[in-house]
Amino acid sequence: MDGRIRWATPVSPERWFDAERLERSRAYHRPLVRAATVRLLSQALLLLVVAVVLGALIEPDDSGWRDAVVAGVLVALAWWLPKLAVDSWMEFHHEPRFDGSTLPIERFVASSLVSTLGVVLVAALAGPTFGALVNATPWWPVIVSFGLGAIAISTGPAVARAAHRAAPLDAPTEADLQLVAEAAGVSRIAWGRLDASIERGLNAVSFGGARSFGGARSRRRRSHRREPLVLCSEELLAADPDLRDFVVAHEIAHLRRRHHAVALTASLAGTAAEVMGLWIIDRMVFTPLGRGVEDPRHWPLATAVLAVIALPVGLLEAWVSRRHERQADLDAASIVGPPRLADLRSMHEHDRSDLDPGAMARLLAHHPPPAERLLLAERSAARRRRSGG
């Protein structure tokens, strides 16, 4: 495989996409950016309101577990409800404008109610637990960091798999994809099909350690070993075989280079940095005020501090992800050959990628811009021709 990693390469999207397609992409993505901005401002305003309410409800130096429950739930709802409102706007107003598929309203309402109930229950438990932990030991930042890390490691693959509702592939398709895996030097992969009702587009996803759920090959073995898992959308499985194999090889490259482990490590380090940042604010701001971060009245401000710290952490994680995506594109081109540029361009248009992202969108994106990926594919094809491949 090509071991070189390309850095970001500035390239104009006008080289690959005409004015009409670029304008349609901007019309779809710019409102999403504005909606995200409104969501953040709404969350900040609601946290301010919650801070005032908690200041009026909770007596200084006299907060108990009931106050912690109330504070935890109010803070969680202040963060959750604006997100739910934006999701509703996107599902029932924005997506239909662009012929996007939407969930039935009863399914969306049921899912939203279940999610909101889950948020309330978790917050009601987490509030008193966090307050008791801070009161019990000065090592609470270490314990919280390890606890959140353990939850991410133990539940991440299972939650992701359940969210994608994977189903087994048919035997001929699985055999074709297994040939791609063997060309990449990977002998054992569990394959699956993404649920078409919730996952559309010419895409595939991979997980580094999910438990195999079936498939023709694993059903014969009745194996329960943890295997790398690659899930393909219905549209990708029905696409041109060359494009399908390239996308699958891209996911296999992530598995082969252990990008999932690197991303998880970066995420855990980011979580630890956020918790340590909160500890510093606790020592410098909250404690001099009389009580530390264990005081529920301080939790709205603590949440805002975590959000601010999360921004540079998110920028770093996004940079790592884009670097992985470039490397996976290079590796996929060396495994099965670069895709036809027309197919790759059509895939980005079909999947509604942001063809002309703004500066902040580029920094926060976990994938390079489509124009950059097309340029990388073009250079891979030229290099392959020069080498006689």
N, C-alpha and C positions, 0 to 999 in steps of 0.2 A: 504494500500500500504506500501511497505517497505520504511521506512523513511531514511534509512542509505544511505549515499553518499560515494562511494568508491573513494579513491584517486588514482592517477596513479599507476598502478601495472606493474613493469618491467616484460616482458615475451618475450621469444625468438620466433620469427615467425616460426623458423624451427620446433617447436612443432606441428604446425597446417598446414603448407604448405610445400610441397616438393620442392627440389632444382629447378626443372624446372619451377614451377609456380612462385617462388620467382624471378628467373632470368628474366622471362617474365615481371613481374611487374616492376622490376628495369629498364628494357629496355624501358618501356613505360614512367615511371615517371622521371627518371634521366634527359632526355632531356628537360622535362618541367621545371625542376629546373634551368637548364642552360639557357633556353630561358628567364625565369623570371629575371635571373641575367643580361643577355644581355640587356633586356628591361630597367632595372633600370640604367645601365651604359649609355645607349643611351639617356635616358631622362636627366640624369645629363649633358651629353655632349651638348645636344641641348639647355638646359637651359643656359649653359655657352655661347653658340653662341648667343642666344637671348639677354643675358645680354650685350654682346659686341655690338650687333646691336642697342639695345635701347640706350646704352651710346653714340653711334655715331649720332643717329637720334634725340634724345630729348635734347633740350637745358636746362642746369641747371636753376632752378627757373622760367622756362617758359613753363611748360607742361600744356596742356589743355585737353579737353574731347576727342579730336581726338587722342592725344597721348595715353590716357588711353584706348581707343578702340583698337588701334594697339597693345599696350603692352598686353592687356588682351587676344587678339586673338593669338598672337605669343606664349605667355606662355602656353595657353591651347593646342595649336597644338604641342608644344614641348613635352607636357606630353601625348597627345593623340596618335600621329602618331606612336611612338614605340609600343604602345599597339596594335594598328591596324595591324602593321606589324607582331607581334607575333601571333595574332589571325589568320591572313592569313596563316602563316606558319603552325600553328596547324591544321587548317581546310583542307588545300590542300596538305600537305606533311606528317605531323605526324600521323594524324588519319587514313588516307588510309593505312599506313604501318601496322596498327593493325586491319584492316577491320572495322574501325569505320565509321559510317554513316556521310556523309558530306552534307552540303547545296548545292543546285545547284549554280553554280558560279554567275549566274545573280541575284539570290536572295541574295547572300552574298554581291555582289557589291552594289546592291540597298540599302541593310540594312546599309552597311558601309557609303555610301554617305549620307543617311539620318542622321545617327549618327554624322558624321563629321559636317554636316550643323548645327545640333542642338548644338554641342559643340561650333562652331563659333558664333552662335547667342547668346547663353547664355554668352559666354565670352565677346562679344561686349557690352552686357548690364551690365554685372557684373563689368567690369573694371571701367567705369565712376561712377557707383553707389557706389562702394567701395571707390574710391578716394574721392567722395563728402562726403560720410559718415564720413570718417576719418578726413576730414577738418572741418566738421560741429560740431563734439562733441567728447570730450575725452572718452565718454562712448561707443565708437564704438565696443570694444570687447564684451560687454554685449549684445548690439543690434544684432551684427552678430551671436553670439551664440544662442540667442533666435530665430532669423530668420531662421537659419539652422535647429534648432530643430523643429520649427513649420512646415517647409517644409517636414522634415522626417516623422513627425507624421501624417500630412494630406495626403501625397501622397504615403507613403510606401506601405500599403496594396493594394491600387488601382493599382499601378505600378506592384507590384508582381503578382497580379491576372491577369492583362493584359498580362504580360510576359509569364505566364504559359498557357494562352489560355484555361481556364477551360471549361469543358462541363459537363452537368448533368450525373449522373449514372442512370442505369436502376433500376427499383423499387426493384427487388429481391436482387440485390447486395447491394443497399442502406439499405435494411432491415437487411441483415446479418451484415453489418458494424455497424448499429445502436445498435445491440445487444452487440457488443464489447464496444461501448460508454456507454451504460447503465450499463454494468458490472463495468465500471470505475467510475460510479456515475455522468456521464455527460448526461443530458437529451436532449440537443438541439445542433446539429451540422449540418452545411451545407456540403454536400459531393459533390465531383466533380472528373472529369477525366482529367488527364494531356494530353496535345496534344502529340501524339506519334511522330510527325515529329520533335519536338524540345526537348523532354524530354524522355530519354530512361533509362532503368534500373529498378531494383526491388526497387522502392523508393516511398515515399510519402512525401508531404510537408504540413505544417499547418500554418495558420495565425490566430492571436488572435481576429481580429475585422473587417474582411472583410464583405461587404454586401452580403447577400445570393443572388445568381444569378438564382436559380431554383432548379431542382431536384424534384423527384416525390412528396416527402412530402411537400416541400416548395411551389411547384406549386399549390397544393391543397389549401394551406393556403393563397396564394398570399401575403406572408409576405414580408415586406421590412425592417425588423429589422436586426441589425447587429448581426451576429452569428459567432462563431468560424467556420473556414473553413478548411477542410482536403481534399487534392487532391491526388489521387492515379494514378500511371502510369498504362498503359495498361498491361505491363508485370507483375506488381505486382497483378493486379486484376485477371490475368490468372494463377498465381502461386498457389502452395499448400496452402489450406485455413489456415493451422496453421501458416505458415510463413507470409501470408498476414495479419492475425489477429494480429500477434506480431508486425509487422511494423506499422499497424494502431494504436494499443494500445500504441506504443512508441510515436507517434504524439499526441495522446490524453493526454498522461502523460505530454507532454510539455504544452498543453493547460490548464490542470488541475492545474499545479503548476505555471502557469503564467510566464513561462520561456521567452515568447516573450516580455512581459513587462519589465522583468529584463534585457534582452538583449538590448532592446531599451533604457532603462535608462543608461546602461553602454555605449552604443554608443553615447548618448547625452552628457554624462559626458566626454567621450573621445574627442568629438568635442569641448566642452568648454575648455578642457585642451590644445588642439592644438591652439585655438584662443588666449588663455592667454599666451601660449608660444610665439606666434608671437608678442603679445603686449610687452612681456619682451624683446625680441630681438629688437623690434622697439625702446624701451627706451634706451637700452644699446648699440646698434650698429648703427641703421639707423639715429636716431635723432642727435647724436653727429657728424654725417657726414654732417649735414646742413639741410636735409629734412628727414621726417619720412617715414613710410611705404606708405604714400599716393603718394610718388614719383614713377611713373611707372618704372623708371630705377631700382628700388629695387625689383620689383615683381619676377624676376627669382630667386633671392636669398631667398626671402620670401617663394616661393613655395618649394625650397629645404629644408628650415628650417621646414616647415610643414611636409614634407615627413619624415624627421628625427624624429620629435616629434611623428609622427603617428606610428613608429615602436614599442616603448614600449606600446603605447595605444592599438595597434593591438595584441600584445602578451597578454595583460591583458584580452581583449575581447575574444581571442581564449581560454584562460584558463577557463573563465567563461562558454563558450560554451561547452568545453569538460566535465566540471563538470555537466552541464545540461544533456548532452548525457548519461553519466553514470547513472544518476538518472533516466532518462527516460527508459533506458534498464532495470533497477531494477524494476521500476513500471510496465512496460509491462510484465515482467516475472510473477509478482504477479497478474496481471489482467487475462491473458490468458495462463499462463505457459510459461516457456522458450522454445524457438524453438529447433528443432533438430539441433545438432551442425553441421551435414553434410549439412543441408539446409542453415544455417547461413554462413558456410564457402563458399559454392557455391555462395551465394548472393554476398559476398565481391569480389570473383573472377569475377563474371559476371559483376559487376558494376565497375570493374577496380579500386578498392580501392588500395592505396599504401600499399602493404603487408609488406614492410620493409622500412619504412620512415627513413630518416636521422635525426640527432639531431635537426637541424633547422626546418625541415619539421614537426617534432613532436610538436615543440613549436608554430608554426604558424597554425597548423591544428585545425579545429573547431570540429573534431570528434576524439575520441581515436583511436589508431591503431587497425586494425582488430584482431590481436592476443590478445590484451587486452580485447576486447569485447567478443571474444570467451571464454576466461578464465572466465570472469564475468558470461556468460551464463552457463558455466559448473558448477560454484559454486552455481548459482541460482537453477539449476536442482538438485544438490546434497542436498542443503538445503530443497528443496521441497520434496525430497524422504525421508529425515530424519523426516520431519514433517508429513509424511503420505499423502501429497497432490498428 
